[in-house]
Amino acid sequence: MAVLVDAETRLLVQGIGTEGTNHLRRSVAYGTNVVAAIHPRRGGEDVDGIPIFTTAEQAVSATGANVGIIFVPAPGAADAILEEAAAGIPLIVCITEGIPVLDMVKV
């Protein structure tokens, strides 16, 4: 994936639950430049020194994030994708399984 992710990548992790936090930590350990996380009720906190924001717009504005990875439950995944796109993130990866088809049609 070096073509899509490189030394200029500034990763934003959306969905700081169990899976999102585990992948955030693995990404940092691997050497990825993780600059922000998003959780709608934990804005202002941090996870392992990485700031948590309540919206993608806030995170992009404050950190210059240019890649997003999403670990939110299926009912909210499409909205998370659209939120990151609206914030100007050019590369978005959504890990979520079971997203309703009509939600993805909207995306």
N, C-alpha and C positions, 0 to 999 in steps of 0.2 A: 504494500500500500504506500510505498515511498512516493509514488506519483501524486497521491492525494494528501498525504500527511508528511510534513518535513520539519526542518528546524524552525520554520516560521509559524508553525501551528501553535495557536493559543486556544486550548481546549476548555469548553464549558460543559459541565456535567449536569444534566437536568434530571431530577429525581433522586434525592439523597436519602433513600431508604436503605435497606440492607444491601440490595444488589448494586445500586448506584454508588454507595459508599465503598463497597468492596472493589468495584471496578475503578473508582477514582484512585484508591490507594495502589492498586496494581499498576495503573497508568503512571502514577508518580514514580513508583519503584522501577518501572521500565525506562523512565527518562522523559516521558511526555511532559510538555509544559502545560500543566493544568492550572488555569488562571482563575476559574470561578465555578461555583455550583449554584443550583437553583432549587429552592423548596419554598412553596407558598406561605408556610407558617414559620420558617426559620431564618428569614432575612435578618442580617446583622450579626448572625453567629458565624462560626467558621468550623471547618472540618480539617484537622491536621494543618492548620495555618492557611487554608484556602478559604476565601470569603464566600459566604452564602448570600445570595440575593433572592428577592421575591419574584422578579421577572427577568426575562431574557434581555429586554431593553436596558434595564439597569445594569446588568452584568456586562453587556457589550459596551455600553457607554463608559463604564468604570475601568474595564480591563482590556478592551480591544479584542475580545474573543472572536475567532474566525472559523472555528469548527465546533459543532455541538453534537453531543451524544445523549440520547434520551433513554431513561430507565423508569418511565412512569407507567402505571397500570393502564391496561387497554382502553378503558372508557375515557381517559384523558390524553391518550397518546397523540391523536390527530390534532387536538388543540395545541399540544406542546410543539409539534412540528411547525404548525402555522405561526405560533408565537416566535419561534426562533427565526423562521423565514422573514417575518415582519421586522425583526430586529436587525436584519441584514446579514445573517450568518450564511455564507455561501455553500458550506458543506455540512449537512445534517445527517447523522446516522441514528436510526431508531431501532433499538433492540427488542422492543415490546412484541410479544406474540399475541395473537387473538384479537387484533384490532378489527372492529366491525368493518366490513367491506364498504358500506356506504360512507363511513367516516373517511376512509382512504380515498374514495372517489372525490370527496370534497377537497382533500389535500391535493 
